[in-house]
Amino acid sequence: MAWKGKIIYEKGLGYADGTKTTPLSLSMKFDVGSISKEFNGAGILWLQERGKLSLEDSLAKFFPQFPAWAKTVKVRHLINYTSGIPVLGPAADSTDALVYQSLRKLPALAAQPGAVYIYNHANVVLQRLIIEKVSGLSYAAFITKNLLQPAGMKATLVDYPVNAAGMAKAFDEAGDPTYHPQGGKGWVRLPVHDLHNWTRALHSGKILSESSLKLLAASFPGGESSLGTTGYEGDRLIWHQHQGSNFNYEAAFYTNMPEEITIVMMTNNQQMKVWPIKTTILNILHQQLFAVPKKSFYWRIR
């Protein structure tokens, strides 16, 4: 937890893997699930600020080989998940190549772009492919140079294998390791300090202007943006929070700008408790009644 940019409490609790012999350390890297989409979203806005693309560009501009529906989908639809592209399913989207081939054959959208929120992996893959086409760099090279390094994220790696040295290994309730297929590319693996560095850089204007950040935060009612969820008062960002999970990894952060409080949490043994823990911490800080989070009954059944 940080206050006014300074870390006031940090602690590794639990174990590095299901054998429960090695304690977690603060230097270990975690998969952060859909929090990774912040980087492709920020990359798109970074390119727009430099005149390399526009949120109003159609998908057909970058993928002329796609069917006619691509002319109606704009880049802004991709970053707030209102493209109308349907959920393709594991047989069609388990790898980036499958997503691309499936979209080339897709006869029609599930809905008119901008009309509904459909959270799916195809939007993420397309954002990353556009970044590569426009920048001339691999996605990993682009975000490392233009986002990760400027944010001071020195230990963060893109597509670092989850079973490699320095990774916290995910495991289930029985202590068994969790299989994690590496189908797509572009996923960041990072320690808790680097996620804190990302929030500081993003909110301070070091990565994007305030106007670009607000564009990135725009969301369909009831849906998430590329930034998860945010609260604005006029043009002023008040709070920003994002949760991501993937194969028993889970991560979350919450930042309140007026109070200058940031809470960052990661786990390799998902218990569906990161949000309740965040709420408990905030209640304690505000000297309000709090409840100690219990194990999730839903997660046990699942």
Phi and psi in degrees as GROMACS dihedral restraints (atoms count N, CA, C in turn):
[ dihedral_restraints ]
;  ai    aj    ak    al  type     phi  dphi    fc
    3     4     5     6     1  -125.6    20    10
    4     5     6     7     1   148.6    20    10
    6     7     8     9     1  -135.5    20    10
    7     8     9    10     1   126.4    20    10
    9    10    11    12     1    54.1    20    10
   10    11    12    13     1    39.4    20    10
   12    13    14    15     1    82.5    20    10
   13    14    15    16     1    -4.6    20    10
   15    16    17    18     1  -110.2    20    10
   16    17    18    19     1   136.0    20    10
   18    19    20    21     1   -73.2    20    10
   19    20    21    22     1   122.3    20    10
   21    22    23    24     1  -108.8    20    10
   22    23    24    25     1   -14.2    20    10
   24    25    26    27     1  -154.9    20    10
   25    26    27    28     1   130.9    20    10
   27    28    29    30     1  -147.6    20    10
   28    29    30    31     1   140.6    20    10
   30    31    32    33     1  -161.1    20    10
   31    32    33    34     1   136.4    20    10
   33    34    35    36     1   -97.5    20    10
   34    35    36    37     1   122.2    20    10
   36    37    38    39     1  -121.0    20    10
   37    38    39    40     1   138.6    20    10
   39    40    41    42     1    99.4    20    10
   40    41    42    43     1  -157.5    20    10
   42    43    44    45     1  -128.9    20    10
   43    44    45    46     1   157.6    20    10
   45    46    47    48     1   -75.8    20    10
   46    47    48    49     1   -19.5    20    10
   48    49    50    51     1  -160.1    20    10
   49    50    51    52     1  -179.2    20    10
   51    52    53    54     1   -70.0    20    10
   52    53    54    55     1   -13.7    20    10
   54    55    56    57     1   -72.2    20    10
   55    56    57    58     1   -18.7    20    10
   57    58    59    60     1    56.4    20    10
   58    59    60    61     1    41.9    20    10
   60    61    62    63     1  -110.8    20    10
   61    62    63    64     1   -25.5    20    10
   63    64    65    66     1  -113.8    20    10
   64    65    66    67     1   120.4    20    10
   66    67    68    69     1   -66.0    20    10
   67    68    69    70     1   150.3    20    10
   69    70    71    72     1   -64.8    20    10
   70    71    72    73     1   144.0    20    10
   72    73    74    75     1  -122.7    20    10
   73    74    75    76     1   157.6    20    10
   75    76    77    78     1   -68.1    20    10
   76    77    78    79     1   -15.6    20    10
   78    79    80    81     1   -86.6    20    10
   79    80    81    82     1   -10.4    20    10
   81    82    83    84     1   -71.0    20    10
   82    83    84    85     1   146.3    20    10
   84    85    86    87     1   -92.6    20    10
   85    86    87    88     1   150.6    20    10
   87    88    89    90     1  -130.7    20    10
   88    89    90    91     1   153.4    20    10
   90    91    92    93     1   -80.4    20    10
   91    92    93    94     1   136.8    20    10
   93    94    95    96     1  -113.5    20    10
   94    95    96    97     1    15.6    20    10
   96    97    98    99     1    57.3    20    10
   97    98    99   100     1  -134.0    20    10
   99   100   101   102     1   -72.7    20    10
  100   101   102   103     1    -6.0    20    10
  102   103   104   105     1   -61.3    20    10
  103   104   105   106     1   -23.9    20    10
  105   106   107   108     1   -58.4    20    10
  106   107   108   109     1   -25.8    20    10
  108   109   110   111     1   -69.4    20    10
  109   110   111   112     1   -13.3    20    10
  111   112   113   114     1   -62.1    20    10
  112   113   114   115     1   -33.6    20    10
  114   115   116   117     1   -74.6    20    10
  115   116   117   118     1   -40.0    20    10
  117   118   119   120     1   -70.1    20    10
  118   119   120   121     1   -36.5    20    10
  120   121   122   123     1   -63.2    20    10
  121   122   123   124     1   -46.0    20    10
  123   124   125   126     1   -63.5    20    10
  124   125   126   127     1   -35.5    20    10
  126   127   128   129     1   -63.0    20    10
  127   128   129   130     1   -40.3    20    10
  129   130   131   132     1   -61.8    20    10
  130   131   132   133     1   -46.6    20    10
  132   133   134   135     1   -69.1    20    10
  133   134   135   136     1   -34.0    20    10
  135   136   137   138     1   -59.3    20    10
  136   137   138   139     1   -43.1    20    10
  138   139   140   141     1   -69.8    20    10
  139   140   141   142     1   -36.2    20    10
  141   142   143   144     1   -65.5    20    10
  142   143   144   145     1   -40.0    20    10
  144   145   146   147     1   -59.8    20    10
  145   146   147   148     1   -26.0    20    10
  147   148   149   150     1  -100.8    20    10
  148   149   150   151     1    11.3    20    10
  150   151   152   153     1    74.3    20    10
  151   152   153   154     1    17.9    20    10
  153   154   155   156     1   -85.6    20    10
  154   155   156   157     1   -23.0    20    10
  156   157   158   159     1  -158.1    20    10
  157   158   159   160     1   174.5    20    10
  159   160   161   162     1  -133.0    20    10
  160   161   162   163     1   146.6    20    10
  162   163   164   165     1   -62.9    20    10
  163   164   165   166     1   -17.7    20    10
  165   166   167   168     1   -89.9    20    10
  166   167   168   169     1    -2.1    20    10
  168   169   170   171     1   -64.3    20    10
  169   170   171   172     1   142.5    20    10
  171   172   173   174     1   -84.9    20    10
  172   173   174   175     1   157.7    20    10
  174   175   176   177     1   -62.3    20    10
  175   176   177   178     1   -31.4    20    10
  177   178   179   180     1   -63.7    20    10
  178   179   180   181     1   -25.2    20    10
  180   181   182   183     1   -62.2    20    10
  181   182   183   184     1   -36.3    20    10
  183   184   185   186     1   -96.3    20    10
  184   185   186   187     1   -25.6    20    10
  186   187   188   189     1  -132.0    20    10
  187   188   189   190     1    72.3    20    10
  189   190   191   192     1   -63.8    20    10
  190   191   192   193     1   -16.2    20    10
  192   193   194   195     1   -80.2    20    10
  193   194   195   196     1    -8.7    20    10
  195   196   197   198     1   -74.7    20    10
  196   197   198   199     1   158.4    20    10
  198   199   200   201     1   -60.5    20    10
  199   200   201   202     1   175.1    20    10
  201   202   203   204     1   -60.2    20    10
  202   203   204   205     1   -26.7    20    10
  204   205   206   207     1   -60.5    20    10
  205   206   207   208     1   -23.1    20    10
  207   208   209   210     1   -64.2    20    10
  208   209   210   211     1   -22.0    20    10
  210   211   212   213     1   -70.2    20    10
  211   212   213   214     1   -21.7    20    10
  213   214   215   216     1   -94.2    20    10
  214   215   216   217     1   -13.1    20    10
  216   217   218   219     1   -93.5    20    10
  217   218   219   220     1   126.2    20    10
  219   220   221   222     1  -105.6    20    10
  220   221   222   223     1   163.2    20    10
  222   223   224   225     1   -58.8    20    10
  223   224   225   226     1   -37.1    20    10
  225   226   227   228     1   -63.5    20    10
  226   227   228   229     1   -28.3    20    10
  228   229   230   231     1   -68.3    20    10
  229   230   231   232     1   -33.4    20    10
  231   232   233   234     1   -67.4    20    10
  232   233   234   235     1   -40.2    20    10
  234   235   236   237     1   -79.2    20    10
  235   236   237   238     1   -15.9    20    10
  237   238   239   240     1  -116.7    20    10
  238   239   240   241     1    15.4    20    10
  240   241   242   243     1    61.6    20    10
  241   242   243   244     1    41.3    20    10
  243   244   245   246     1  -121.5    20    10
  244   245   246   247     1    28.0    20    10
  246   247   248   249     1   -68.9    20    10
  247   248   249   250     1   -21.0    20    10
  249   250   251   252     1    85.3    20    10
  250   251   252   253     1    -2.8    20    10
  252   253   254   255     1   -68.3    20    10
  253   254   255   256     1   128.6    20    10
  255   256   257   258     1   -74.0    20    10
  256   257   258   259     1   165.4    20    10
  258   259   260   261     1   -68.9    20    10
  259   260   261   262     1   119.7    20    10
  261   262   263   264     1   -81.3    20    10
  262   263   264   265     1   -32.4    20    10
  264   265   266   267     1    93.8    20    10
  265   266   267   268     1   155.8    20    10
  267   268   269   270     1   -54.4    20    10
  268   269   270   271     1   -35.0    20    10
  270   271   272   273     1   -69.0    20    10
  271   272   273   274     1   -16.5    20    10
  273   274   275   276     1  -119.4    20    10
  274   275   276   277     1    -7.6    20    10
  276   277   278   279     1  -138.4    20    10
  277   278   279   280     1    18.8    20    10
  279   280   281   282     1   -73.9    20    10
  280   281   282   283     1   -16.5    20    10
  282   283   284   285     1  -133.4    20    10
  283   284   285   286     1   160.3    20    10
  285   286   287   288     1   -62.6    20    10
  286   287   288   289     1   -38.2    20    10
  288   289   290   291     1   -63.8    20    10
  289   290   291   292     1   -38.6    20    10
  291   292   293   294     1   -65.8    20    10
  292   293   294   295     1   -40.1    20    10
  294   295   296   297     1   -59.4    20    10
  295   296   297   298     1   -48.1    20    10
  297   298   299   300     1   -60.2    20    10
  298   299   300   301     1   -47.2    20    10
  300   301   302   303     1   -66.7    20    10
  301   302   303   304     1   -37.5    20    10
  303   304   305   306     1   -65.1    20    10
  304   305   306   307     1   -39.0    20    10
  306   307   308   309     1   -70.7    20    10
  307   308   309   310     1   -32.2    20    10
  309   310   311   312     1   -64.0    20    10
  310   311   312   313     1   -28.4    20    10
  312   313   314   315     1   -98.2    20    10
  313   314   315   316     1    -6.3    20    10
  315   316   317   318     1   -65.9    20    10
  316   317   318   319     1   118.9    20    10
  318   319   320   321     1   -73.1    20    10
  319   320   321   322     1   -32.3    20    10
  321   322   323   324     1  -159.3    20    10
  322   323   324   325     1   159.8    20    10
  324   325   326   327     1   -78.0    20    10
  325   326   327   328     1   161.4    20    10
  327   328   329   330     1   -78.6    20    10
  328   329   330   331     1   -21.7    20    10
  330   331   332   333     1  -160.1    20    10
  331   332   333   334     1   161.8    20    10
  333   334   335   336     1   -64.8    20    10
  334   335   336   337     1   134.4    20    10
  336   337   338   339     1   -55.1    20    10
  337   338   339   340     1   133.5    20    10
  339   340   341   342     1    90.1    20    10
  340   341   342   343     1    -6.2    20    10
  342   343   344   345     1   -92.1    20    10
  343   344   345   346     1   -31.8    20    10
  345   346   347   348     1  -140.8    20    10
  346   347   348   349     1   159.0    20    10
  348   349   350   351     1   -98.2    20    10
  349   350   351   352     1   118.7    20    10
  351   352   353   354     1  -129.5    20    10
  352   353   354   355     1   105.7    20    10
  354   355   356   357     1   -82.0    20    10
  355   356   357   358     1   114.9    20    10
  357   358   359   360     1  -151.9    20    10
  358   359   360   361     1   164.3    20    10
  360   361   362   363     1   -70.6    20    10
  361   362   363   364     1   -24.8    20    10
  363   364   365   366     1   -60.2    20    10
  364   365   366   367     1   -38.6    20    10
  366   367   368   369     1   -60.9    20    10
  367   368   369   370     1   -40.4    20    10
  369   370   371   372     1   -66.6    20    10
  370   371   372   373     1   -46.4    20    10
  372   373   374   375     1   -59.4    20    10
  373   374   375   376     1   -43.1    20    10
  375   376   377   378     1   -65.8    20    10
  376   377   378   379     1   -39.8    20    10
  378   379   380   381     1   -58.9    20    10
  379   380   381   382     1   -45.5    20    10
  381   382   383   384     1   -68.2    20    10
  382   383   384   385     1   -38.1    20    10
  384   385   386   387     1   -65.5    20    10
  385   386   387   388     1   -39.2    20    10
  387   388   389   390     1   -62.9    20    10
  388   389   390   391     1   -43.6    20    10
  390   391   392   393     1   -57.9    20    10
  391   392   393   394     1   -42.0    20    10
  393   394   395   396     1   -66.4    20    10
  394   395   396   397     1   -43.1    20    10
  396   397   398   399     1   -63.2    20    10
  397   398   399   400     1   -42.6    20    10
  399   400   401   402     1   -76.8    20    10
  400   401   402   403     1   -40.2    20    10
  402   403   404   405     1   -85.1    20    10
  403   404   405   406     1   -24.8    20    10
  405   406   407   408     1    77.5    20    10
  406   407   408   409     1     9.4    20    10
  408   409   410   411     1  -115.6    20    10
  409   410   411   412     1   160.3    20    10
  411   412   413   414     1   -65.6    20    10
  412   413   414   415     1   155.6    20    10
  414   415   416   417     1   -58.4    20    10
  415   416   417   418     1   -43.4    20    10
  417   418   419   420     1   -61.4    20    10
  418   419   420   421     1   -44.3    20    10
  420   421   422   423     1   -65.6    20    10
  421   422   423   424     1   -38.5    20    10
  423   424   425   426     1   -64.6    20    10
  424   425   426   427     1   -51.3    20    10
  426   427   428   429     1   -73.0    20    10
  427   428   429   430     1   -29.4    20    10
  429   430   431   432     1   -63.1    20    10
  430   431   432   433     1   -45.6    20    10
  432   433   434   435     1   -71.7    20    10
  433   434   435   436     1   -44.0    20    10
  435   436   437   438     1  -101.5    20    10
  436   437   438   439     1   -16.1    20    10
  438   439   440   441     1  -122.7    20    10
  439   440   441   442     1   -54.6    20    10
  441   442   443   444     1   -67.9    20    10
  442   443   444   445     1   -49.3    20    10
  444   445   446   447     1   -64.7    20    10
  445   446   447   448     1   -46.1    20    10
  447   448   449   450     1   -61.4    20    10
  448   449   450   451     1   -27.8    20    10
  450   451   452   453     1   -83.2    20    10
  451   452   453   454     1    -2.0    20    10
  453   454   455   456     1    75.6    20    10
  454   455   456   457     1    25.5    20    10
  456   457   458   459     1   -91.8    20    10
  457   458   459   460     1    71.7    20    10
  459   460   461   462     1   -71.7    20    10
  460   461   462   463     1   -23.7    20    10
  462   463   464   465     1  -100.4    20    10
  463   464   465   466     1    -1.5    20    10
  465   466   467   468     1   -81.1    20    10
  466   467   468   469     1   135.9    20    10
  468   469   470   471     1  -128.2    20    10
  469   470   471   472     1   150.5    20    10
  471   472   473   474     1   -99.8    20    10
  472   473   474   475     1   128.5    20    10
  474   475   476   477     1    61.1    20    10
  475   476   477   478     1    28.7    20    10
  477   478   479   480     1   -65.9    20    10
  478   479   480   481     1   129.9    20    10
  480   481   482   483     1   -57.7    20    10
  481   482   483   484     1   137.7    20    10
  483   484   485   486     1   -71.6    20    10
  484   485   486   487     1   -14.2    20    10
  486   487   488   489     1  -101.7    20    10
  487   488   489   490     1    11.4    20    10
  489   490   491   492     1   -83.3    20    10
  490   491   492   493     1   166.8    20    10
  492   493   494   495     1   -60.4    20    10
  493   494   495   496     1   139.3    20    10
  495   496   497   498     1    89.7    20    10
  496   497   498   499     1    -7.0    20    10
  498   499   500   501     1   -89.8    20    10
  499   500   501   502     1   140.1    20    10
  501   502   503   504     1   -74.4    20    10
  502   503   504   505     1   129.0    20    10
  504   505   506   507     1   -92.7    20    10
  505   506   507   508     1   128.7    20    10
  507   508   509   510     1   -73.2    20    10
  508   509   510   511     1   144.1    20    10
  510   511   512   513     1  -147.8    20    10
  511   512   513   514     1   162.7    20    10
  513   514   515   516     1   -99.4    20    10
  514   515   516   517     1  -171.4    20    10
  516   517   518   519     1   -60.8    20    10
  517   518   519   520     1   -29.7    20    10
  519   520   521   522     1   -86.1    20    10
  520   521   522   523     1    -2.6    20    10
  522   523   524   525     1    86.9    20    10
  523   524   525   526     1     6.0    20    10
  525   526   527   528     1   -82.0    20    10
  526   527   528   529     1   141.2    20    10
  528   529   530   531     1   -63.4    20    10
  529   530   531   532     1   145.1    20    10
  531   532   533   534     1   -95.6    20    10
  532   533   534   535     1   123.8    20    10
  534   535   536   537     1   -66.6    20    10
  535   536   537   538     1   132.7    20    10
  537   538   539   540     1  -130.2    20    10
  538   539   540   541     1    92.6    20    10
  540   541   542   543     1   -65.4    20    10
  541   542   543   544     1   139.6    20    10
  543   544   545   546     1  -103.0    20    10
  544   545   546   547     1    66.9    20    10
  546   547   548   549     1   -78.8    20    10
  547   548   549   550     1   -43.6    20    10
  549   550   551   552     1  -108.2    20    10
  550   551   552   553     1   173.2    20    10
  552   553   554   555     1  -117.1    20    10
  553   554   555   556     1   165.4    20    10
  555   556   557   558     1   102.4    20    10
  556   557   558   559     1     9.0    20    10
  558   559   560   561     1   -94.1    20    10
  559   560   561   562     1   130.0    20    10
  561   562   563   564     1   -88.3    20    10
  562   563   564   565     1   144.3    20    10
  564   565   566   567     1  -123.8    20    10
  565   566   567   568     1   125.5    20    10
  567   568   569   570     1  -152.8    20    10
  568   569   570   571     1   156.4    20    10
  570   571   572   573     1   -83.6    20    10
  571   572   573   574     1   167.2    20    10
  573   574   575   576     1   -61.6    20    10
  574   575   576   577     1   -36.2    20    10
  576   577   578   579     1   -61.8    20    10
  577   578   579   580     1   -38.1    20    10
  579   580   581   582     1   -70.4    20    10
  580   581   582   583     1   -32.0    20    10
  582   583   584   585     1   -67.4    20    10
  583   584   585   586     1   -36.5    20    10
  585   586   587   588     1   -63.6    20    10
  586   587   588   589     1   -42.2    20    10
  588   589   590   591     1   -60.2    20    10
  589   590   591   592     1   -37.7    20    10
  591   592   593   594     1   -63.6    20    10
  592   593   594   595     1   -45.4    20    10
  594   595   596   597     1   -62.1    20    10
  595   596   597   598     1   -40.6    20    10
  597   598   599   600     1   -64.3    20    10
  598   599   600   601     1   -45.1    20    10
  600   601   602   603     1   -67.1    20    10
  601   602   603   604     1   -41.0    20    10
  603   604   605   606     1   -66.9    20    10
  604   605   606   607     1   -42.3    20    10
  606   607   608   609     1   -80.2    20    10
  607   608   609   610     1   -16.9    20    10
  609   610   611   612     1   -90.8    20    10
  610   611   612   613     1    -5.1    20    10
  612   613   614   615     1    88.3    20    10
  613   614   615   616     1     7.8    20    10
  615   616   617   618     1   -72.7    20    10
  616   617   618   619     1   -27.4    20    10
  618   619   620   621     1  -101.5    20    10
  619   620   621   622     1   -47.6    20    10
  621   622   623   624     1  -134.5    20    10
  622   623   624   625     1   155.7    20    10
  624   625   626   627     1   -70.7    20    10
  625   626   627   628     1   164.1    20    10
  627   628   629   630     1   -60.6    20    10
  628   629   630   631     1   -38.4    20    10
  630   631   632   633     1   -67.8    20    10
  631   632   633   634     1   -38.6    20    10
  633   634   635   636     1   -68.3    20    10
  634   635   636   637     1   -39.0    20    10
  636   637   638   639     1   -62.0    20    10
  637   638   639   640     1   -38.2    20    10
  639   640   641   642     1   -68.5    20    10
  640   641   642   643     1   -37.0    20    10
  642   643   644   645     1   -62.5    20    10
  643   644   645   646     1   -41.0    20    10
  645   646   647   648     1   -68.6    20    10
  646   647   648   649     1   -28.6    20    10
  648   649   650   651     1   -81.8    20    10
  649   650   651   652     1   -11.7    20    10
  651   652   653   654     1   -61.2    20    10
  652   653   654   655     1   132.8    20    10
  654   655   656   657     1  -137.2    20    10
  655   656   657   658     1   154.4    20    10
  657   658   659   660     1   -71.9    20    10
  658   659   660   661     1   141.5    20    10
  660   661   662   663     1   -51.3    20    10
  661   662   663   664     1   123.7    20    10
  663   664   665   666     1    87.4    20    10
  664   665   666   667     1    -5.4    20    10
  666   667   668   669     1  -113.2    20    10
  667   668   669   670     1   173.5    20    10
  669   670   671   672     1   -96.9    20    10
  670   671   672   673     1   152.0    20    10
  672   673   674   675     1   -94.2    20    10
  673   674   675   676     1  -174.9    20    10
  675   676   677   678     1   -64.0    20    10
  676   677   678   679     1   -17.7    20    10
  678   679   680   681     1   -98.8    20    10
  679   680   681   682     1    12.8    20    10
  681   682   683   684     1    80.1    20    10
  682   683   684   685     1  -115.4    20    10
  684   685   686   687     1  -129.4    20    10
  685   686   687   688     1   147.3    20    10
  687   688   689   690     1  -138.7    20    10
  688   689   690   691     1   161.4    20    10
  690   691   692   693     1  -126.2    20    10
  691   692   693   694     1   127.0    20    10
  693   694   695   696     1  -119.6    20    10
  694   695   696   697     1   146.8    20    10
  696   697   698   699     1  -118.8    20    10
  697   698   699   700     1   101.1    20    10
  699   700   701   702     1    66.6    20    10
  700   701   702   703     1  -124.7    20    10
  702   703   704   705     1   -94.6    20    10
  703   704   705   706     1     5.3    20    10
  705   706   707   708     1   -98.2    20    10
  706   707   708   709     1   122.5    20    10
  708   709   710   711     1   -75.0    20    10
  709   710   711   712     1   123.4    20    10
  711   712   713   714     1   -99.2    20    10
  712   713   714   715     1   -44.5    20    10
  714   715   716   717     1  -148.5    20    10
  715   716   717   718     1   157.4    20    10
  717   718   719   720     1  -147.4    20    10
  718   719   720   721     1   128.0    20    10
  720   721   722   723     1  -140.5    20    10
  721   722   723   724     1   151.8    20    10
  723   724   725   726     1  -155.2    20    10
  724   725   726   727     1   136.2    20    10
  726   727   728   729     1  -124.7    20    10
  727   728   729   730     1   141.8    20    10
  729   730   731   732     1  -141.5    20    10
  730   731   732   733     1   147.5    20    10
  732   733   734   735     1  -144.2    20    10
  733   734   735   736     1   153.3    20    10
  735   736   737   738     1  -167.7    20    10
  736   737   738   739     1   110.9    20    10
  738   739   740   741     1    50.5    20    10
  739   740   741   742     1    52.8    20    10
  741   742   743   744     1    73.8    20    10
  742   743   744   745     1     4.6    20    10
  744   745   746   747     1   -89.5    20    10
  745   746   747   748     1   147.1    20    10
  747   748   749   750     1  -149.5    20    10
  748   749   750   751     1   140.3    20    10
  750   751   752   753     1  -143.0    20    10
  751   752   753   754     1   153.6    20    10
  753   754   755   756     1  -158.7    20    10
  754   755   756   757     1   150.5    20    10
  756   757   758   759     1  -141.8    20    10
  757   758   759   760     1   155.2    20    10
  759   760   761   762     1  -140.7    20    10
  760   761   762   763     1   130.7    20    10
  762   763   764   765     1  -128.2    20    10
  763   764   765   766     1   130.6    20    10
  765   766   767   768     1  -111.7    20    10
  766   767   768   769     1   114.3    20    10
  768   769   770   771     1   -68.8    20    10
  769   770   771   772     1   -49.5    20    10
  771   772   773   774     1   -58.8    20    10
  772   773   774   775     1   -38.1    20    10
  774   775   776   777     1   -87.0    20    10
  775   776   777   778     1   -10.3    20    10
  777   778   779   780     1    55.7    20    10
  778   779   780   781     1    42.4    20    10
  780   781   782   783     1  -111.1    20    10
  781   782   783   784     1   133.5    20    10
  783   784   785   786     1  -130.9    20    10
  784   785   786   787     1   132.3    20    10
  786   787   788   789     1  -120.7    20    10
  787   788   789   790     1   127.3    20    10
  789   790   791   792     1  -127.6    20    10
  790   791   792   793     1   131.4    20    10
  792   793   794   795     1  -137.9    20    10
  793   794   795   796     1   143.8    20    10
  795   796   797   798     1  -140.6    20    10
  796   797   798   799     1   149.0    20    10
  798   799   800   801     1  -146.2    20    10
  799   800   801   802     1   151.5    20    10
  801   802   803   804     1  -109.1    20    10
  802   803   804   805     1    13.4    20    10
  804   805   806   807     1  -140.3    20    10
  805   806   807   808     1    79.5    20    10
  807   808   809   810     1   -58.0    20    10
  808   809   810   811     1   129.0    20    10
  810   811   812   813     1  -124.8    20    10
  811   812   813   814     1     2.8    20    10
  813   814   815   816     1    59.2    20    10
  814   815   816   817     1    39.1    20    10
  816   817   818   819     1  -121.5    20    10
  817   818   819   820     1     0.8    20    10
  819   820   821   822     1   -64.2    20    10
  820   821   822   823     1   -40.8    20    10
  822   823   824   825     1   -68.5    20    10
  823   824   825   826     1   -44.6    20    10
  825   826   827   828     1   -59.7    20    10
  826   827   828   829     1   -37.1    20    10
  828   829   830   831     1   -65.4    20    10
  829   830   831   832     1   -42.4    20    10
  831   832   833   834     1   -58.6    20    10
  832   833   834   835     1   -44.2    20    10
  834   835   836   837     1   -63.5    20    10
  835   836   837   838     1   -41.2    20    10
  837   838   839   840     1   -62.0    20    10
  838   839   840   841     1   -44.4    20    10
  840   841   842   843     1   -60.4    20    10
  841   842   843   844     1   -45.0    20    10
  843   844   845   846     1   -64.2    20    10
  844   845   846   847     1   -40.7    20    10
  846   847   848   849     1   -63.5    20    10
  847   848   849   850     1   -38.7    20    10
  849   850   851   852     1   -64.6    20    10
  850   851   852   853     1   -44.5    20    10
  852   853   854   855     1   -61.6    20    10
  853   854   855   856     1   -34.2    20    10
  855   856   857   858     1   -91.8    20    10
  856   857   858   859     1     8.2    20    10
  858   859   860   861     1    55.9    20    10
  859   860   861   862     1    44.5    20    10
  861   862   863   864     1  -112.0    20    10
  862   863   864   865     1   164.6    20    10
  864   865   866   867     1   -60.2    20    10
  865   866   867   868     1   144.2    20    10
  867   868   869   870     1  -141.9    20    10
  868   869   870   871     1   159.5    20    10
  870   871   872   873     1  -123.2    20    10
  871   872   873   874     1   139.4    20    10
  873   874   875   876     1   -76.0    20    10
  874   875   876   877     1   122.6    20    10
  876   877   878   879     1   -61.5    20    10
  877   878   879   880     1   139.3    20    10
  879   880   881   882     1  -100.9    20    10
  880   881   882   883     1   169.5    20    10
  882   883   884   885     1   -62.1    20    10
  883   884   885   886     1   142.6    20    10
  885   886   887   888     1   -75.0    20    10
  886   887   888   889     1   119.1    20    10
  888   889   890   891     1   -64.8    20    10
  889   890   891   892     1   -40.1    20    10
  891   892   893   894     1   -58.4    20    10
  892   893   894   895     1   -44.8    20    10
  894   895   896   897     1   -68.0    20    10
  895   896   897   898     1   -35.0    20    10
  897   898   899   900     1   -64.3    20    10
  898   899   900   901     1   -42.7    20    10
  900   901   902   903     1   -65.3    20    10
  901   902   903   904     1   -44.4    20    10
